[in-house]
Amino acid sequence: MAWNTVGTQRDEWWTTDNHQPTPFGAPDASRPASSPGGAVGTRQAKEKPTASHQPPRKAAKSRVDEWMEVDFKFGGSKIKRKAVALVLLGAPAVIPLFFMLPALLTLNSNTFAVSVDDTLGTGAEICLFLCLLVTPMVTLTGQHWFVPLRRWYGIMMAATSVGDAVAAGLTDTFAGGVFGRLAGHVFELMGFFMVMLVVPIVCTSNPWAQRKLGKYWKRFQRLTYVIWGLLAAHLILLEGFGFERGSNGSGFAGDGDPIFHQRFYQYSACSVFLLVLRLPPVKRWIVARQQEGRNWLVWATVAPIFALFVLGFIFILNEELFKGIDSFTNNPSGE
């Protein structure tokens, strides 16, 4: 199967809530400490807390965040601008599943056998990168209105990857039954591990699981990074390190570019930006420059690796559209 998150301080892509749950049995920090003497306890409760004991304040909203919170009238109802923007940005995540809908309705086994791995697999990779893109963009812009997209893209990544696994298990031609089709080769085994990890992650992407897991929830969600690494191994085993030659790679290089038609190089180009913007020294440097009012320096510095991300992502999108449209017309391409 080829499939192929400084405001929130989280790299998980499954949550829209910035509140960390208080572990069970921990003291409630919102209540004043009391002593056996009622009068003393009352006096302490009325005293103004010192600066070191002031409750943490939320970061001030950016102008864009404030603008996004404004309502506008639509058909007699009031809708927040943020809600509309989130729908428009999140809707494309369903396109990979939409591409496979005709084959599902007509039970076209040929389309599933030939192109489901590319259509749903590449769609899952796109959703993964969009999830991972949210945190760097929060760091760079200071905006938070788009943070809910992290959870949405994560859910859609799970949906497309599970769909890819089910279709591959039923339609691939590898020997060994369903398990052989899913894990009969090492590159398939990497994909199978990714699916096995994404299922429990998405099942715990809710406030109830966050409360139950407590401090372990955040650690559990970081299994996302394991999936990110397994994807690299999956692509290397699938196509190797070579350049595009003939049918080697993710499609014939009609534009003459032998590098970015290789899936691993697409992955690498996108991952450089996503990884560098997560490094603590880099994040501290960005915050320091922003506090100095030199945000232009930040953008000028990250522009090369951001451009590399855009370039790699465009090739992945091209792959998705090329294979997806063929799948939608039930005329799958084996390239």
Secondary structure, DSSP 8 states (H G I E B T S, - for coil): -------S----SS---------TT---TTS----SSHHHHHHHHHS---GGG---------HHHHHHT-EEEETTEEEEHHHHHHHHHHGGGGHHHHHTHHHHHHT-HHHHHHHHHHHHHHHHHHHHHHHHHHHHHHHHH---TTTHHHHHHHHHHHHHHHHHHHHHHHH---SSHHHHHHHSSHHHHHHHHHHHHHHHHHHT-SHHHHHHHTHHHHHHHTHHHHHHHHHHHHHHHHH-S---BTTBSSS--TTS-SSTTSHHHHHHHHHHHHHHTTSHHHHHHHHHHHHTT-HHHHHHHHHHHHHHHHHHHHHHHHHHHHHHHHHHTT-----
